[in-house]
Amino acid sequence: MKQLLVFSVVAIFFPQIVAGECLVNGNVTCDKFAEDHLAKDFNASFTDMGGIGLLIVLLSVLLSFTGFAFWVWMIVDCIKRKDFSDKLLWTVVLLLSGFVGGLIYYFTVKKKDRG
């Protein structure tokens, strides 16, 4: 039933897909258009940036891993902490809120021990 509903919606709003025809500007097939324009434009966008796109991706991955490691460090600190009355509460907060919860925990609990 669900598949029939999806097919009906697609058939109503996108009849060219159901009929198997796809034309760009009424005269060029979609396959020909994709071969001529899309692949070239996609490749050119990365090469024209001179490697900055790759640098941005690498920095994003590095920051993601660093944030994840920091979050895990805060969870381990919370679990191993002795004489900590709100251990269960903070563990749940850290597990549900991710990196932001780790920052809050760091500045409200862990930083107090140093000062």
N, C-alpha and C positions, 0 to 999 in steps of 0.2 A: 504494500500500500504506500509506504514511504517513498519507494523508488518511482512509483507511478506519479506521485505528487511532484517530485523533483523534475521528472521528465516533462510533465505538463507545464510547469512554470518555465522551464528552459524553452520548450516549444513555443510558448506564447511570446516570451520576450526576446528570444534569440532564434527565430525560425531558420536562419541561414546555417546554424550549427546542426540542427536536425536534418536539414535538407542536404548537408554536406558541401555547401557552397560558401565560399568566403572570398569577397572581393574588396580591394582597397580602391577607393574613388571610382568604383563601378567597373573597372577594367583590368586591374592587376590582381592576380590571385594572392592570397595571404602568404602562401609559401614563397612565391617569388619576391614579394615585398620583404619578407623576413631575411631571405638570403642576401638581398641587395643592400639593405639598410641597417637592420637591427644588429646583426653580428658585428659589422664594421663600426657602428657607432658605439657599441659596448666596449669593444677592444680599444678604440681610440680614446674613450674617456679615461681609461687607466693609464695609457701611455702618455697622454697629453699632460697629466698631472706630474709627471717626472718622479714617480715613486712616492709621492706624498700620500696617496691613497693606501699604499701598503704600509707606510709608517703609521698612519692613523689606525689601521686594523691591528698592527702589532702592539701599539700602545694601549689600545682598548683591551686586547687579550691580557696584556701584562697587568693592567689595572684591575681587571676582573679577577685574575688569580690572586693578586695581592689582597684585594678586598675579601675574597673567600678565605684566604689563609688567616687574615685578621679576625674574621668572624669565628672561625674554628678555634683560634687561640683564646678568644673571649669565652666561648662555651666551655673549653677545657679549664680555664681559670675559674669559672663559676662553679663547675662541678667539683674541682679539687680543693676549693677554698674551705678552710676549717672555721668553725664558729661563725657561720654566716646564716642568719635566721631566715633570710628571704631567698634561699638557694633555689627552691622549687619555682617560685614566682619568676626569678630572673632567668632560669633555664627555659621556661616556657616563653618568656618575652624574647629571649635571644633566638630560640628556634623559630618563632613565628615572624619576627621582624627583620631577620637577616642582618645585613651590614649596618643599617641604621640603628638597630638594637644593640649591635656591638659597639658602635660609637657612644651611644647613651650609657651603656654599661661601663665603658672605659672611663668616661668623664665623671660618672656619679659614684662608682664603686672602686675601680682599680686605681684611679689617680689619687683618691683619698689616702690610700696606703702609702704612697710615696711622700705625701706632704706632711 
